[in-house]
Amino acid sequence: MKLLSFRFQGEERFGPKVKKEEAVWDVLAIQEQLEVLPEFPEKLIDGVSQGMEFVEQIRKLTEAAVQSETPEQFKHSFSEIEWQAPVPRPPKNFICIGKNYADHAEEMGGQAPTDMSFSRKRRIRSLLMKKQSLCMQISPIRMTTKVN
């Protein structure tokens, strides 16, 4: 799922890219108008911290929009929006965990080390540049049990 942050009619919004279209679902508008969920985060950074629960919430919202009488009202073409960085105001610090789980190590063409590596990054203006998306692909992580 590719999540985008954008401004539409002067308001900060976010949502997933519409499949096979140059458009984005406005999940905040879906929730506001259809009231699909009891609660839904108003900011992308708050949702991302929920992990898979957030992904499932977005799926429920987009399914509700598709099944609504007027699904087009919840889509905005890329030409209608002002792109924002996917996480415009990230938290103060990030803790980065190095190449220490099997799938990531394999992706990078190597093996997971026996010890975890951590680093800390100071706050940056945004996580990604404008016109980029934040991919949410959360899967179980296999990590080492050793900590230095």
N, C-alpha and C positions, 0 to 999 in steps of 0.2 A: 504494500500500500504506500503510495507516494502522497505525503501530506504537504500542502502548500499554505503559506501565509500570504494574505493580500489585503488591500484596502478596497472596499466597494462603497461608493457613495459616501466617502469620508469616514467609514467605520472599519476598524481592524477586524478581520474575519480569518477563518482557516477552514480547510477541508481537504478531502482527497481529490486527486485528479480523476475526471470522468474518463472511463475506459473508452478508447478509440475516438476521443474528441479532444479538441484543444479548449478544454473547459475544466472548471473546478466545481465540486459540490459545496455549497455553503451550509455546513452542518449546524452552525449557530442559527441560521434562518429556519432550517428544518425543525430543530428543537423548539425554537420560539413559537412557530406556527402550528406544528403538529403535536407538540408535547409528547414525544415518543418515550422519553426516559424520565424517571423521577428526578434525576440530577444529571447535569453534564457540565464539564469544565468550560469556562468562558475564555481561557487562554490555552494555547497549544502546549506550553511548557508544563502546565498543571496536568494535562491529559497524558503527556508522554511519560510522566513519572508513574502513571498507573499501569503501564505495560500492556499486556494482552487484553485486559479489561477495557482499556480505552479503544483498542482496535475493534473489539466486538461492539462497543457502543457506536462507533462510527459506521460499522456494517449495518447495524439495526437502523440507524438514522437514514442512511442512503437507500436501504430497502424500502423504508416507509415513504421516502420521497418518490421512488420509482412507482410505487403502488398508489400514490396519491392521484387525484384528478388532474393536477397540473404540475407534473414533475419539473417542467422547464423553468418554473419560477425559482427553483432552488439551485439552478446552474448559472454560472457566469462564464462567458467566453473569456479567453485570455486577453482579448482586445478591450474588454470592459473593466478589467481590474488593474490596480497598481500593485505590482509585485512587492512583497516584503521578504526579508530574510526569514526562512522557516521558523526560527526561534529568535525573534527580534531582540528580546531582552533576556539573555541567558542568566542563570544563577551566578553568584559571585565567583565561585571556584568550581572547577571540574576535576574529578578524580578519574584518571585514565588508567585502565588496566591493560597491560601489554599483551603480547601474543601468548596467551596462557590458556586457551581452551582449544580443543581439538579441531573444531570446524574452522575457526578463524586461522589457526596455524596452517591448516591444509590449504585454505584459500590463498594464503601468502606463500605457499610453496615450501613449507617446512614442517617441523614437528613442534608440538607444544613443549616449552621448557619445563624443567622439574620444579622451578621456583617461580612464584608470581613476581611480576614487576609492576610497580605503581609509579605514577608521576602525577603531579598536580599542575594544573594550568590556571593562570589568572584569567579573570573575566575578559572576554573579548567582545567587541561590539555586537557581533551576531555569530551564530554558529556557521552559517553558510552565506554565500553571496545571494543577492536577489536573483530571481529566475532559476533558482535551484529548489529541489524538493528534499524533504526529510523522509528517507525510507524507513518505515517501521517494519522490521522483520524480526520479531522476537521469537526465539526458540530456546529450549532448555540449554543451559550452559554446563559443560563439564570442565571443572577446574581442578587444579592440584590442591592438595590439602596442606602443603607446606607454605609457611609464611616466614620471611626473613625478618 
